Amino acid sequence: MSGISSATAQAETSLALLAAFRVALADEPEVDIALGYRWPPVGYDWVSVLDTESEIDPKNIGPARQLNETLTVTVNVGSWNPEHDDDQREVTFRRAFAILGTIQTHIRVNDIELGGAVLWCVPGRSSSTGATPEERAQFGEFTEISATFVAQHRIRTFQ
């Protein structure tokens, strides 16, 4: 059954998101897509699948020992350019948010169940401190976004 298993779906959800990001960004091979941070960086643009969190509300456990699991996966999306000027600052800012928008749209429109790993997945919160702080601008311009995807999965004891 789609989105239902006998244990947590934390690993499967993170890996399914990784696969969805690769599909969404298939036309942009320069974007580095990785599980965890990659060091040293491979390119100027990246998407990294980071933390995963599972939450179960015990109030909803029924006689069949079925429970709903809410999964939150944090990703890091970013863009960097070695040049330092206001034009490049805006370019990296727009680029990072364009990458995030592409993957959010793909999941909402084309892969809301993440290939059957979950019942549904939607974009969650996102935050960014904006563009490069002046004290770090000598290294180029960059924008990083911390974003989440929230998914629902059902844990059911199969007998």
C-alpha positions as CSV (number, residue, x, y, z in Angstrom):
1,M,0.0,0.0,0.0
2,S,1.2,3.4,-0.8
3,G,2.5,5.4,2.2
4,I,1.9,2.6,4.7
5,S,4.4,0.4,6.3
6,S,5.1,-1.4,9.6
7,A,7.8,1.0,10.8
8,T,9.0,4.6,10.5
9,A,9.4,6.0,7.0
10,Q,12.2,8.5,7.8
11,A,14.9,6.9,5.7
12,E,12.5,6.1,2.8
13,T,11.1,9.7,2.8
14,S,14.5,11.3,2.7
15,L,15.6,9.1,-0.1
16,A,12.4,9.6,-2.0
17,L,12.8,13.4,-1.7
18,L,16.4,13.0,-3.0
19,A,15.0,11.1,-6.0
20,A,12.2,13.7,-6.6
21,F,14.8,16.5,-6.5
22,R,16.8,14.7,-9.2
23,V,13.8,14.4,-11.4
24,A,12.7,18.0,-10.8
25,L,16.2,19.3,-11.7
26,A,17.0,16.8,-14.5
27,D,17.4,19.7,-17.0
28,E,19.9,21.4,-14.6
29,P,22.8,18.9,-14.3
30,E,25.0,21.7,-12.7
31,V,22.9,21.6,-9.5
32,D,24.6,19.2,-7.0
33,I,22.0,17.1,-5.3
34,A,23.2,15.1,-2.3
35,L,22.2,13.3,0.9
36,G,23.9,15.5,3.5
37,Y,26.4,18.2,2.9
38,R,29.1,17.5,0.3
39,W,32.6,18.8,1.0
40,P,34.3,20.2,-0.9
41,P,31.5,21.7,-2.9
42,V,31.1,20.2,-6.4
43,G,29.5,23.2,-8.1
44,Y,27.9,26.6,-7.6
45,D,24.4,25.4,-7.0
46,W,23.2,22.7,-4.6
47,V,20.3,20.9,-2.8
48,S,21.2,18.9,0.2
49,V,18.8,16.6,2.1
50,L,19.7,17.1,5.8
51,D,17.7,16.4,9.0
52,T,14.7,14.2,9.2
53,E,12.2,14.3,12.1
54,S,9.3,11.9,12.9
55,E,6.4,12.8,15.2
56,I,3.7,10.5,16.3
57,D,0.7,11.6,18.3
58,P,-0.1,8.7,20.7
59,K,-3.7,10.0,21.2
60,N,-4.5,8.7,17.7
61,I,-3.3,5.1,18.2
62,G,-6.3,2.8,17.6
63,P,-7.1,-0.8,18.5
64,A,-5.4,-2.0,15.4
65,R,-2.2,-0.2,16.6
66,Q,-2.3,2.0,13.5
67,L,-0.8,5.5,13.9
68,N,0.0,8.4,11.7
69,E,3.5,9.6,11.4
70,T,4.3,13.2,10.4
71,L,7.7,13.5,8.9
72,T,9.6,16.7,8.4
73,V,12.7,16.7,6.3
74,T,15.0,19.7,6.2
75,V,16.9,20.6,3.0
76,N,19.5,23.2,2.2
77,V,19.2,24.9,-1.1
78,G,21.9,27.3,-2.2
79,S,23.7,29.2,-4.9
80,W,27.2,30.7,-5.0
81,N,29.2,32.8,-7.4
82,P,32.9,33.7,-6.9
83,E,32.4,37.2,-8.2
84,H,31.6,39.9,-5.6
85,D,29.2,42.7,-6.6
86,D,25.6,43.7,-6.2
87,D,24.6,42.2,-9.6
88,Q,25.9,38.7,-8.6
89,R,24.3,39.0,-5.2
90,E,20.9,39.3,-6.8
91,V,21.7,36.5,-9.3
92,T,22.6,34.0,-6.6
93,F,19.5,35.1,-4.5
94,R,17.2,34.6,-7.5
95,R,18.9,31.3,-8.5
96,A,18.6,29.7,-5.0
97,F,14.9,30.6,-4.8
98,A,14.3,29.4,-8.4
99,I,15.8,26.0,-7.5
100,L,13.6,25.8,-4.4
101,G,10.5,26.8,-6.4
102,T,11.2,24.1,-9.1
103,I,11.5,21.3,-6.6
104,Q,8.4,22.5,-4.6
105,T,6.3,22.7,-7.7
106,H,7.4,19.3,-8.9
107,I,6.5,17.6,-5.6
108,R,3.1,19.4,-5.3
109,V,2.1,18.8,-8.9
110,N,3.8,15.6,-10.1
111,D,4.9,13.6,-7.1
112,I,2.9,14.4,-4.0
113,E,3.3,10.8,-2.7
114,L,7.0,10.7,-3.4
115,G,6.8,7.6,-5.5
116,G,4.5,5.8,-2.9
117,A,6.8,6.4,0.1
118,V,4.2,8.6,1.9
119,L,0.5,9.4,1.8
120,W,1.4,13.0,0.8
121,C,4.2,15.5,1.0
122,V,4.0,19.2,0.7
123,P,6.5,22.1,1.1
124,G,6.8,23.4,4.6
125,R,8.5,26.4,6.0
126,S,11.6,28.0,4.5
127,S,14.0,30.7,5.7
128,S,17.0,32.5,4.4
129,T,19.2,35.2,5.8
130,G,19.2,36.7,2.4
131,A,22.4,37.4,0.5
132,T,26.1,37.3,1.5
133,P,27.0,39.3,4.6
134,E,29.5,42.1,3.7
135,E,32.1,40.6,6.1
136,R,32.2,37.4,4.0
137,A,31.8,38.9,0.5
138,Q,35.4,38.6,-0.4
139,F,34.7,34.9,-1.0
140,G,32.0,35.7,-3.5
141,E,28.2,36.0,-3.3
142,F,26.0,33.2,-2.0
143,T,22.4,32.6,-0.8
144,E,21.4,29.6,1.3
145,I,17.8,28.6,2.1
146,S,16.8,26.2,4.8
147,A,13.5,24.6,3.7
148,T,11.3,21.8,5.0
149,F,9.1,19.3,3.4
150,V,6.3,17.8,5.5
151,A,4.9,14.3,4.8
152,Q,2.3,12.0,6.2
153,H,2.9,8.3,6.6
154,R,0.9,5.6,8.2
155,I,2.4,2.9,10.5
156,R,0.3,-0.2,10.6
157,T,1.0,-3.6,12.2
158,F,0.5,-6.2,9.5
159,Q,-0.5,-9.7,10.7
